[in-house]
Amino acid sequence: MAGRFIVRVLAFVVLVGLVSAGIFFGIPNNQKAYLAALQDKQARLDSLQASGKPKMVLIGGSNVAFGLNSSKLEQAFGLPVVNMATHAGLRYEYMIKQVSAYPRPGDVYLIFPEFSQMYEPLSVGTPILYQSLEVFPQGYAYCNQDGLLGPVKLRANAFVEIIQLKVKRSLGRAMGMTEKNAYQRSVFDHYGDIWTPMTLKSRYKQDDKHMEKDRGTLPEEDFVRLTNDFAQLAKAKGATVLFLFPVVAEAKWDAEVGRVTQEYLKEKLTLPIVNNPAEYVYANDLFFDTKYHTTQQGREIRTDQTIRDLQGFLPAP
Amino acid sequence: MLFNSFEFLLFFPLVIMLYFSMPYRYRWVLLLVASYYFYMSWKPEYAILLLISTLVDYFAANQMAAKPDKKSRRPYLILSMVSNLGLLFSFKYFNFFRDNWNPLMDQLGLFAHLPELQVLLPVGISFYTFQTMSYTIDVYKGEMKPEKHLGIFAVYVTFFPQLVAGPIERAPHLLPQFRQNFDFDYARVREGLILMLWGFFKKLIIADRIAEYVNGIYDAPQVKEGLTNLVASYLFAFQIYCDFSGYSDIAVGASLIMGYRLMKNFERPYFADSIQNFWKRWHISLSTWFRDYLYIPLGGNRTVKWRWWYNLFITFLISGLWHGASWTFIIWGGLHGALLVIGLWTTSLREGFMRVTGLARLPKLRRVVEMFVVFHLVIIGWVFFRAENLGDALLVFRSFVQIRPSAVGPLLDSLQSFGWLEFVIALGAIGTMEFLHFLQERGWSLHQKVGALSMPLRWGLYLVATMAIVLFGKFSSQAEFIYFQF
């Protein structure tokens, strides 16, 4: 009886697998999705690499995607810029691994992690990370796959997340639900910046109570290790790596958290810290929809301020 | 290890295969190893607490068995109580006590400050300490003989399906089952799998989906409109039910596959027509524990009226404290105690109201009205239960009474941020669940009905249910079960 049961269970598992595979392969990938911009950013990074000239690479979460004007940075420092940032949910490890093979003499890497990224353990995946693999499967190489089951777990989670995404997308379309206009591949320009159409006025509300850490805890050791290792690797290849704090809406700023984080990172990081986080706390109406996403006006203010801060660290063109 | 984790997906089938291919007499070894592995995959060092609880209670119970009367058994009962409650106090309540003690000392001008203990709350400590205490109390009262086999007793303490969030089993019910030889039984295994599937449906599709909305609102209720807070509070009622009863269903189903029948923990609580009835349907294993080991020893209802009400109130107050070391939980427990007392006190008044309004002649409508009232009273309690602190809870209530028509806009904004599709899926799943509950209230049995279907229909149903979980379950968040914190 047990043998018959096992056969039936296996047959059922195969059936579920077939239906799932049908969804996975049958529903096309959404090449217009926000995260599909990863392809464009990767292509620009590869093309700058192929040119053989030094480049400037911006790394971080959506605070960087929304919050910097790469053309101004390019003019200020005379280096072609690629903004690699899309979403903090991709995880810090992913972002660092993605650029690790690229440092060359004269390159500049600017890292602007969000506070949440400093405090999150490496091994935890996110829906965003898994969803990105639908449109950017090269990303598997940048994901955390630690542990005996790491690679299997990653692929299983990604598979489920992707088929869920495909079904929900199809259902949403069938029900006439449109995707948010700020979150599509087309909102990025050729640098990888979000060009922030003028229609995107501030609709930022105080959507959550805290900065991402509990008072008293410190940034993860893995965060420090990844940053220092990358800085060391880049330095060995003749590149410069600089660390910058992100911009934050004043409603969410916790001065004590900022101070503790800054002091801890000053002590632990082996690369220069360019800015003071307290000076990058902006008025709420300079933010579009979250505490990290600036409006176009906020972006320009931040870019100008960042250029001024960087001038002490980078030579003029 | 979480039931909704990738690891459990591998762990459980492996345990089941080994279990049924192993000689009966060694199964306890497998269950013990599997249970410790299950627990230690969270925080290995805390397995020592399980071991302490197991050894102390095993020793205490066996010593008690050798004593002729309660008086000579009492020191061993005290040893068990002190050990279990000591663990519970140290790891769960000490810092709460300290947080209240230190300001009190300041007020009195005394500086007898207590230090903060930097410890993590061990998962499931309230569950397994209560389970083992019930065992020693039963042995003390002479209601059962102690288990002589240390290994089997250790399995009783650590049995992995119910270790971290119950049901809180009783020794006379569960212990003898570990001596039974269960063969593979197709119908029983199917029943267990259906129950697990049902539990995953509730947890992954409903609870974890709603959690994203509710957490967003309750993290900052001060910046939300009353209507938004109200909708989040309604949704939390379903989140906590689906989270906890989902866990219980998976636990009961997983045990059943191996042959062990755990007690029922939930019986469609939102169909309750009185608060008393609610507690016969909600977390049954805990409410019966408190009934048998606290309420009845206090005198129960076999005493004068004021004392009876006092016994009820105190029992619920302590039950609130059991849930968490916070004033919000104590108030939640006290509120339920007070509602029960008020319910008893106003019995004739309410009957009179039913007669005057004519509802007494319309029993079905009367039940609907009573269910409606009870559901809303329960939601008032859930606000305290969910709020991060007392201030937030009061803020939520204040926002309820300030609801204006203009609050519709912010509510729609919050639902838009959550995602309309997510909201529609959540409502659809809640509707499906409550419809099934409605049928079950009318005597309908899910697994019997499914079992009676022809094979193609049955497989079709399994496939639809499984695909619904695969396609709409929240996996990547791997949210812990709410009751793990207790």
Interface residues (C-beta under 8 A of the other chain):
Chain A: M1 A2 R4 F5 F12 L15 V16 V19 S20 I23 G125 T126 P127 Y130 L149 V152 K153 A156 N157 V160 E161 I163 Q164 V167 K168 L171 G172 M175 M177 K205 Q206 D207 D208 K209 H210
Chain B: F6 E7 L10 F20 F184 Y186 V189 G216 D219 A220 V223 D413 S417 W420 L421 V424 W459 Y462 L463 T466 M467 V470 L471 F472 F475 S476 S477
